[in-house]
Amino acid sequence: MTVWSADFAWKAFTFVVVAAGGTTAGVLASGLQIFAAFGWLAWFGVGLLSAAMTALILYLVRASQRSAAETALANALATKSTQVNPLQSSLSDAIIHLSDLYLPGKQVHEHKQFKRCKFVGPGAIALLGGTFVRSGFFENGHVLTVPDNTIITGITVLLNCTVEDCEFFRTTILVPRAQADALRKIPGIQIAL
């Protein structure tokens, strides 16, 4: 299930619960003697009030989930980075500040594997080729596209690397135009042309 379909399913579920709750409350109010004198207007009012209360409860649940996610993000960013040797060919379960990936000379990491890592900025990273599976991007700006065969200096470059289940926080991402089309499918990613 993708993030987009899960989000759509939650919105549809919320609408159904609110509509069903309001309708049920209105129908139940129609059978009460206290509302009989006011007629359908009282039933409609009870249903509307019930729907509003149900919507408020669901909103507060979502707000608390978002707050918990933002707290988890803040904790991940505040956590001290893992001691990373930028010369290793494989890294897993590491919190990597982009400055920890600096190499002497060219900043190119070729054919490396990153699994369940958190890349933390501020900084920029170029993703040139490779495989990217189930990776997330948080608090990033637009993804910048670079023309093919462009030489990039001064920033970290992942060239033909495998990146699985990783998260990128507060980083500027540079990709070739051909790779931008694949990233465009990820919800929340904006590509600058």
Secondary structure, DSSP 4 states (H G I P E B T S, - for coil): --HHHHHHHHHHHHHHHHHHHHHHHHHHHHT-GGGTTTTHHHHHHHHHHHHHHHHHHHHHHHHHHHHHHHHHHHHHHHSPPP---TT-SEEES-EEEGGGG--SS--EEES-EEES-EEEEEEEEEEESSEEES-EEES--PEEEE-TT----SSEEEES-EEES-EEEEEEEEEEHHHHHHHHTSTT--EE-
